[in-house]
Amino acid sequence: MRRITTAPSNDSEVSDQRHLTKTHSAGRPGGDSPGTDLTDWSTFKDLHNQVMQLLSTKLSPLNIKRRMSKLDLLRKCSFYLEVVPREVLLTPDAQQGPNYFFNSTLVHLIDPWKFLRMKKLGHSQVSIQLSLLEALHEQLCGAKLEMEAIASQSDYGDREVDRIKLRIAEVTEAFVDFDQALIPGPLHTKHRILTEMDSTKVPPIHIRLSVKMPVMFHKSRSEALTNCARLRWEIAGGEKLGPGEHFEIHYKLLRPANAEEGNQLGTMTSEACHIQVNNLLPLKCYEFTVKRADTASLVYGFWNDTIVLRTTAVSPGGLTGSQEKRRRLFRS
């Protein structure tokens, strides 16, 4: 088996090594031709450059970190089932359109039991998609370590060359698969979800999964006063608030001292990205959570953001935090 060797360090060593190789080959029965060493070195150099290129681009620490961030964000997203007229998919802005499940008259034609079955199928498909992304990310992290070990080698054998070329192709394909799996696609189903009726009256439809970015508290703009908390949140990725959006806010007092304090909890809804929670106790820690409100088309979405705020003490004059602020503003 031939060995592919690394390059000598300078021109004189190149000349010496070529001379030694030619002499050795010429004096050995059945030896390689004088040009074999140069061919081996060219193969090694080309393959080594491919490995280094992969480590500096696709397998760079920054790129691996970005893929992990995208996966973490997707885990926090909410996935919905959409029933869309087929002609909508042909429009340029189909992906940016509204949720047609609620805006279309198709909702009245959907069989409720079949729709529930489609939701279960959608949930399973999202779970598989996330598991696939996790497996691909682990594969890419392992490939990074493998390529670093290959880059540190000083020579490759013939069999190693073929194996390394195959691994480079597999890593490149894994990156393509990862990026494709980030995009929710059509729901793979063989069943109709519309009620039985004259097919001429039913428009061609398409079932797909859509994704909405998670909701996160704006921690620098959320505050607790003496007897209330003002909460603000935003949608990740700069996504704008869509029509009909609703958010669900839960709050509870942490470590209640008695039964009365144990009743300091509740649930609220908001159509905007802010809300005020009243009737809180001073000098207490409260936990607040926010998430997208559940809808009939939700198939996957468990994540919610959490923030803990401590209410302030009553001012010496008996004023609450908001009253004290207004008094200070009036005086100034």
CORDA-V546057 format. One record per pair of residues at least 4 apart in sequence whose ideal C-beta (glycine too) atoms are under 6 Angstrom apart, sorted by the first residue. I is the first residue (numbers start at 1). GAP is how many residues later the second one is. Records with the same first field share a line. If there is no record, write none. Layout:
I->GAP, GAP
This chain:
1->156, 157
2->156
3->152, 154
4->36, 39, 40, 151, 152
5->150
6->148
8->5, 6, 9
9->4
13->4
21->16
22->12
25->6, 7, 9
32->4
35->4
44->4, 112
47->117
50->118
51->96, 99, 100
54->4, 5, 93
55->4, 92
56->4
58->5, 117
59->85, 88
67->70
70->112
71->62, 66
76->138, 227
77->134, 137
78->134, 214, 223
79->47, 130, 132, 220, 221
80->130, 217, 218
81->38, 41, 216, 218
82->18, 19, 126, 128
83->18, 23, 122, 124
84->4, 16, 122
85->118
86->118, 120
88->6
89->5, 117
98->5
100->4
101->196
109->85, 86
110->5, 83
111->82, 84
114->79
115->78
118->75
119->180
122->65, 87, 177
123->176, 177
126->174
129->52
132->49
133->48
136->38, 41, 42
139->35
140->34
143->28
150->14
156->4, 5
160->4
184->25, 27
186->22
187->20, 22
194->8
213->22, 23, 24, 26
214->22, 89
215->18, 20, 75, 77
216->20, 89
217->5, 16, 88, 90
218->14, 15, 16
221->11
222->9, 10
223->7
224->5, 85, 87
225->87, 96, 97
226->56, 85, 86, 88, 94, 95
227->53, 93
228->48, 50, 52
229->48, 80
230->46
231->44, 57
232->42
233->40, 57
235->4
241->4
246->23, 25, 47
247->23, 43
248->21, 43, 45
249->19, 26, 41
250->17, 39
251->26, 35, 37
252->13, 35
253->8, 11, 31, 33
254->31, 33
256->5, 6
257->4
270->5
280->31
282->29, 31, 32
283->30
284->27
285->23, 25
286->23
287->21
288->19
289->15, 17
290->15
291->13
294->4
312->9
315->4, 9
319->4, 5
